[in-house]
Amino acid sequence: MVGTGMVLVAITVGSIMGCSPNQASREDATSTGQRLSDDSLLTLVQRQTFQYFWEGAEPVSGLARERIHIDGEYPQNDRDVVTIGGSGFGLMAILVGMERNFITREEGVERFERALGFLEKVERFHGAWSHWIDGPTGEVKPFSKNDNGGDLVETAFMAQALICVREYFQQGDEREKQLAARADALWKGIEWDWYRQGGQNVLYWHWSPTAGWAANHPIRGYDECLIAYVLAASSPTHGVPAEVYHEGWARGGTIKSAAERYGHPIVLKHNVREGNGVGPLFWSHYSYLGLNPKGLKDRYADYWQLNTSHALIHREYCIENPKGFEGYGPQAWGLTASYSVKGYTAHHPDNDLGVISPTAALSSFPYTPEYSMEVIRYLYGELGDKVWGKYGFYDAYSETDNWFPQRYLAIDQGPVPVMIENHRSGLLWKLFMGAPEIKEGLKKLGFEGPNI
């Protein structure tokens, strides 16, 4: 069990982290053979990972860089490109940092003012931001040929954060109330209804000022995009009717699955080619940084069961380890979208390349706390500096290929401190679920639960 039988290290996490965050932190904590308690280790992991979004932020915007490579090699000259979705995760991580006293409240307010000022000034496309933006200039950086305009899913991840920011500061002093009002205005400016592409009962992912709807990507479940429909239904300014969710996302009810894997129900049909396939674990993280799945149900799923089963299936798969990869087991499990020995890919049980992505098990902490702690202990105590660096655990590794790149991605780092905090205090879940329009939107879609 978490917290059982651990001896508190003589050096506190606060003193460990008083110096600059680097590998020395881990070495100092373990050099005498003492062992951090589970609670202290979770704080250390949160704090070091938080630094990606604090010390590692793009300086002009104050937002999250798409990637940080400690090894110095960058593709496409994108060292200063910020990512809207990853920045949303980062804003939530900064709230964690304030609550955990990694930074002062004053420092947090200053960073949020800079970030929101940037979001207010850059180009939006019917209220949606683009996937990538050049930090120094504020100009759109195309993600692909027809993805040079609004990205509704990335925008949803940012909107989830903006609502949490509003809820966090709205009872503060005058400066904080102004910050809350600015976050509120940004989220209410998103034209979810426009992204129905002419009133269809489905949301579309992209709209381009040069290519229009050419990307032609209707958002249908199940994957990481549930939050877009919750927000679209909840918007008091550009809301969509419930039919958009039921016919578009839920595919007229055919989203439901009766399949099982390793004795665990899959619950909803995952958007993978295999009939009873299970997707990458980030699908159980991104929509649930703010949306609390505890007790959350609708006509299609019990969302706590959905996400817990998802994590357990991944764990069982890695214990079975049908391809015989080195290092897999109860101490190292979890496949998700990350860097890979063969380039960036979405790892899952039916697309397994021998790569473990630490964010997969760590961000599943609310669902599988004991099992996720086993992974943290192995990574931190056994693999050590091979996988632990300036901004926490590196993005991915493969023991089979002796591949340990010193690279980070915002979308993988962000869920780690946030989901660990949701397990520890429920901070982001309380903020997001406390928003009155979210409660109304969930009711509108037919959701039930103790937090609605």
NORKA-V441779 format. One record per residue. RES is the residue in one letter. SS is DSSP state (H for helix, E for strand, L for the rest). PHI is phi in whole degrees, -180 to 180 (* if undefined). PSI is psi in degrees with one decimal (none if undefined). Layout:
<<RES,SS,PHI,PSI> <RES,SS,PHI,PSI>>
//
This chain:
<<M,L,*,152.3> <V,L,-64,132.2> <G,L,87,-2.7> <T,L,-91,131.6> <G,L,73,14.7> <M,L,-95,141.3> <V,L,-99,126.3> <L,L,-65,131.8> <V,L,-72,147.1> <A,L,-65,-32.1> <I,L,-86,125.3> <T,L,-75,158.7> <V,H,-60,-37.4> <G,H,-60,-42.6> <S,H,-73,-33.5> <I,H,-59,-44.2> <M,L,-89,5.4> <G,L,-67,-27.3> <C,L,-88,177.2> <S,L,-63,142.7> <P,L,-73,113.5> <N,L,-156,-172.3> <Q,H,-61,-24.8> <A,H,-59,-29.2> <S,H,-58,-47.5> <R,H,-67,-41.0> <E,H,-65,-42.0> <D,H,-63,-38.0> <A,H,-74,-20.7> <T,H,-119,-3.3> <S,L,-65,-30.6> <T,L,-95,7.1> <G,L,84,-1.3> <Q,L,-76,159.1> <R,L,-126,128.5> <L,L,-62,140.7> <S,L,-63,160.9> <D,H,-57,-43.4> <D,H,-63,-43.6> <S,H,-67,-37.1> <L,H,-67,-39.4> <L,H,-62,-41.3> <T,H,-64,-41.1> <L,H,-62,-44.7> <V,H,-63,-44.0> <Q,H,-61,-46.8> <R,H,-66,-45.2> <Q,H,-67,-37.8> <T,H,-71,-37.7> <F,H,-54,-33.6> <Q,H,-62,-22.7> <Y,H,-56,-40.3> <F,H,-93,-8.7> <W,H,-104,-75.7> <E,L,-69,-32.3> <G,L,-88,1.6> <A,L,-65,153.2> <E,L,-67,126.5> <P,L,-70,-31.1> <V,L,-71,-48.9> <S,L,-85,-26.6> <G,L,75,7.0> <L,L,-98,179.7> <A,L,-84,131.6> <R,E,-65,144.7> <E,L,-55,-42.7> <R,E,-151,154.0> <I,E,-133,122.0> <H,E,-109,110.0> <I,L,-66,-28.2> <D,L,-78,-3.8> <G,L,87,-6.1> <E,L,-95,124.8> <Y,L,-124,134.9> <P,H,-83,150.6> <Q,H,58,21.3> <N,H,52,45.5> <D,L,-108,31.9> <R,L,-58,-33.9> <D,L,-111,18.2> <V,E,-81,130.5> <V,E,-100,150.2> <T,E,-112,130.2> <I,H,-68,-47.1> <G,H,-63,-49.1> <G,H,-62,-31.5> <S,H,-70,-34.5> <G,H,-61,-44.8> <F,H,-61,-39.3> <G,H,-66,-39.2> <L,H,-62,-37.1> <M,H,-68,-37.1> <A,H,-65,-34.3> <I,H,-67,-35.8> <L,H,-61,-40.0> <V,H,-61,-44.5> <G,H,-60,-37.6> <M,H,-68,-44.7> <E,H,-66,-33.0> <R,L,-91,3.6> <N,L,62,30.7> <F,L,-72,-30.2> <I,L,-136,166.4> <T,L,-82,162.5> <R,H,-62,-39.0> <E,H,-61,-44.5> <E,H,-62,-42.0> <G,H,-62,-44.7> <V,H,-61,-42.9> <E,H,-61,-41.5> <R,H,-67,-42.2> <F,H,-64,-37.2> <E,H,-63,-41.9> <R,H,-66,-45.3> <A,H,-65,-45.1> <L,H,-68,-33.9> <G,H,-62,-38.5> <F,H,-67,-45.6> <L,H,-63,-31.3> <E,H,-72,-29.3> <K,H,-92,-30.2> <V,L,-74,161.4> <E,L,-66,137.9> <R,L,-124,157.3> <F,E,-124,95.7> <H,L,52,46.1> <G,L,87,-15.6> <A,E,-93,146.1> <W,L,-89,162.0> <S,L,-79,162.8> <H,L,-61,-49.3> <W,E,-120,145.4> <I,E,-138,138.1> <D,E,-74,118.4> <G,L,-60,-50.9> <P,L,-63,-33.1> <T,L,-106,-22.2> <G,L,79,8.6> <E,L,-87,149.6> <V,E,-64,134.1> <K,L,-109,112.8> <P,L,-56,135.9> <F,L,-82,-33.8> <S,E,-160,-179.5> <K,L,-53,-49.3> <N,L,-102,11.3> <D,E,-117,67.8> <N,L,-125,23.0> <G,L,-141,-134.7> <G,E,-71,132.5> <D,E,-119,104.0> <L,H,-69,-33.4> <V,H,-73,-46.9> <E,H,-58,-40.0> <T,H,-63,-38.1> <A,H,-62,-39.8> <F,H,-64,-37.2> <M,H,-69,-41.9> <A,H,-63,-38.2> <Q,H,-56,-41.9> <A,H,-70,-41.7> <L,H,-61,-36.8> <I,H,-66,-40.2> <C,H,-64,-40.4> <V,H,-62,-46.0> <R,H,-58,-48.3> <E,H,-64,-34.3> <Y,H,-70,-37.1> <F,H,-105,-7.2> <Q,L,-70,-16.6> <Q,L,-104,14.3> <G,L,-85,-160.6> <D,L,-74,-177.0> <E,H,-61,-40.2> <R,H,-63,-42.3> <E,H,-71,-34.7> <K,H,-65,-37.3> <Q,H,-65,-39.6> <L,H,-62,-43.5> <A,H,-62,-40.1> <A,H,-66,-36.6> <R,H,-68,-41.8> <A,H,-62,-39.1> <D,H,-64,-43.8> <A,H,-65,-38.3> <L,H,-63,-45.2> <W,H,-70,-36.4> <K,H,-75,-11.6> <G,L,-85,-3.1> <I,L,-79,123.4> <E,L,-92,76.0> <W,H,-59,-36.9> <D,H,-65,-31.7> <W,H,-60,-37.0> <Y,H,-78,14.7> <R,H,-86,-1.1> <Q,L,48,71.8> <G,L,81,25.9> <G,L,87,14.7> <Q,L,-69,158.1> <N,L,-89,55.0> <V,L,-163,148.3> <L,L,-91,147.5> <Y,E,-109,143.6> <W,L,-71,-43.1> <H,E,-126,147.3> <W,E,-140,133.6> <S,E,-116,138.1> <P,L,-70,-16.7> <T,L,-107,-29.6> <A,L,-115,-0.2> <G,E,61,-127.8> <W,L,-96,23.0> <A,L,-60,-28.9> <A,L,-63,-31.3> <N,L,50,57.8> <H,L,-121,86.7> <P,E,-66,141.5> <I,L,-93,106.8> <R,L,-126,146.6> <G,L,-85,161.7> <Y,L,-117,136.4> <D,L,-160,-145.2> <E,L,-82,2.3> <C,L,-98,7.1> <L,H,-52,-39.5> <I,H,-60,-30.4> <A,H,-63,-39.6> <Y,H,-73,-37.1> <V,H,-62,-44.9> <L,H,-68,-40.2> <A,H,-62,-40.6> <A,H,-71,-26.8> <S,H,-87,-17.3> <S,L,-61,125.6> <P,L,-81,-8.4> <T,L,-111,-34.6> <H,L,-138,47.6> <G,L,-74,164.2> <V,L,-123,152.5> <P,L,-72,162.5> <A,H,-60,-28.7> <E,H,-60,-28.5> <V,H,-63,-39.6> <Y,H,-70,-50.2> <H,H,-70,-38.9> <E,H,-87,-36.1> <G,H,-84,-68.9> <W,H,-64,-50.2> <A,L,-86,3.1> <R,H,54,41.0> <G,H,66,23.9> <G,H,98,-12.2> <T,L,-76,-0.2> <I,L,-67,-21.8> <K,E,-69,146.1> <S,L,-130,139.7> <A,L,-104,6.2> <A,L,-76,158.3> <E,E,-131,160.8> <R,E,-146,129.3> <Y,L,54,31.2> <G,L,81,2.5> <H,E,-106,132.9> <P,E,-68,136.5> <I,L,-77,-31.4> <V,L,78,-58.1> <L,E,-123,148.2> <K,L,-72,117.9> <H,L,-78,148.2> <N,L,-80,67.0> <V,L,-129,159.6> <R,L,-68,-33.6> <E,L,-70,139.1> <G,L,-57,-43.9> <N,L,-113,31.4> <G,L,-71,161.7> <V,L,-126,128.7> <G,L,-80,-178.4> <P,L,-64,153.9> <L,H,-71,-16.0> <F,H,-64,-17.3> <W,H,-64,-23.7> <S,H,-94,5.4> <H,L,-116,-55.1> <Y,H,-58,-44.6> <S,H,-75,-15.2> <Y,H,-110,16.0> <L,L,-67,-35.4> <G,L,-112,-39.0> <L,L,-73,114.6> <N,L,-83,114.9> <P,L,-82,-4.6> <K,L,-65,115.3> <G,L,74,3.8> <L,L,-82,124.5> <K,E,-142,151.3> <D,L,-140,-166.0> <R,L,-70,-9.8> <Y,L,-105,-30.6> <A,L,-158,155.7> <D,E,-97,112.1> <Y,H,-76,-23.9> <W,H,-70,-42.7> <Q,H,-63,-43.0> <L,H,-56,-50.7> <N,H,-76,-38.0> <T,H,-65,-44.2> <S,H,-62,-40.0> <H,H,-57,-48.0> <A,H,-66,-42.4> <L,H,-66,-35.5> <I,H,-63,-43.5> <H,H,-61,-43.1> <R,H,-63,-47.2> <E,H,-62,-38.5> <Y,H,-62,-44.7> <C,H,-71,-27.5> <I,H,-71,-43.4> <E,H,-64,-41.6> <N,L,49,62.1> <P,L,-63,-21.8> <K,L,-95,-1.8> <G,L,70,34.9> <F,L,-75,143.4> <E,L,-70,138.0> <G,L,92,-15.4> <Y,L,-68,151.7> <G,E,154,-168.6> <P,L,-63,-19.4> <Q,L,-92,-9.8> <A,E,-151,99.6> <W,L,-145,167.0> <G,L,109,114.5> <L,L,-118,135.3> <T,L,-157,-179.1> <A,E,-72,127.9> <S,E,-169,-178.8> <Y,L,-61,159.7> <S,L,-152,162.9> <V,L,-62,-18.9> <K,L,-117,30.2> <G,L,94,173.4> <Y,L,-63,133.0> <T,E,-156,162.0> <A,E,-93,96.7> <H,L,-76,140.3> <H,E,-161,174.4> <P,L,-56,-23.8> <D,L,-102,10.0> <N,E,-146,66.7> <D,L,-105,118.1> <L,L,-113,15.2> <G,L,82,17.4> <V,L,-109,126.6> <I,E,-101,131.7> <S,L,-111,109.8> <P,H,-52,-34.5> <T,H,-58,-26.9> <A,H,-62,-54.0> <A,H,-77,-36.8> <L,H,-66,-41.1> <S,L,-78,-8.1> <S,L,-90,10.0> <F,L,-53,-41.2> <P,L,-62,-30.6> <Y,L,-84,-36.4> <T,L,-138,64.0> <P,H,-59,-45.0> <E,H,-66,-44.0> <Y,H,-70,-37.1> <S,H,-67,-35.0> <M,H,-66,-35.2> <E,H,-58,-40.6> <V,H,-67,-44.6> <I,H,-59,-43.9> <R,H,-61,-42.2> <Y,H,-67,-47.5> <L,H,-62,-47.4> <Y,H,-76,-42.4> <G,H,-91,-29.1> <E,H,-104,-51.1> <L,H,-81,-30.4> <G,H,56,-128.0> <D,H,-67,-11.0> <K,H,-65,-30.1> <V,L,-124,-3.7> <W,E,-117,128.7> <G,E,-147,-153.0> <K,L,-58,-37.3> <Y,L,-118,39.0> <G,E,92,-156.4> <F,E,-70,137.6> <Y,L,-65,166.7> <D,L,-63,-41.1> <A,L,-164,160.3> <Y,E,-157,164.3> <S,E,-140,114.5> <E,L,-70,-32.8> <T,L,-59,-44.0> <D,L,-97,6.5> <N,L,49,47.3> <W,E,-114,110.9> <F,L,-134,70.9> <P,L,-71,142.9> <Q,L,-94,72.1> <R,E,-137,150.0> <Y,E,-131,150.6> <L,E,-126,136.2> <A,H,-58,-43.8> <I,H,-69,-17.8> <D,H,-94,-34.6> <Q,H,-72,-39.1> <G,H,-57,-46.8> <P,H,-66,-18.9> <V,H,-64,-59.7> <P,H,-67,-29.8> <V,H,-71,-49.1> <M,H,-72,-32.9> <I,H,-63,-40.6> <E,H,-67,-37.7> <N,H,-61,-36.3> <H,H,-67,-41.0> <R,H,-78,-42.8> <S,L,-133,-12.6> <G,L,72,19.2> <L,H,-52,-58.3> <L,H,-71,-34.1> <W,H,-62,-41.9> <K,H,-65,-42.3> <L,H,-64,-53.3> <F,H,-66,-46.6> <M,H,-72,-14.7> <G,L,-81,-10.5> <A,L,-71,124.9> <P,H,-61,-36.5> <E,H,-70,-27.5> <I,H,-69,-42.9> <K,H,-59,-44.4> <E,H,-68,-39.5> <G,H,-64,-41.8> <L,H,-65,-41.8> <K,H,-62,-40.9> <K,H,-58,-36.2> <L,H,-86,-4.2> <G,L,92,16.9> <F,L,-79,151.0> <E,E,-133,154.0> <G,L,165,165.7> <P,L,-69,-16.0> <N,L,-104,8.1> <I,L,-99,none>>
//
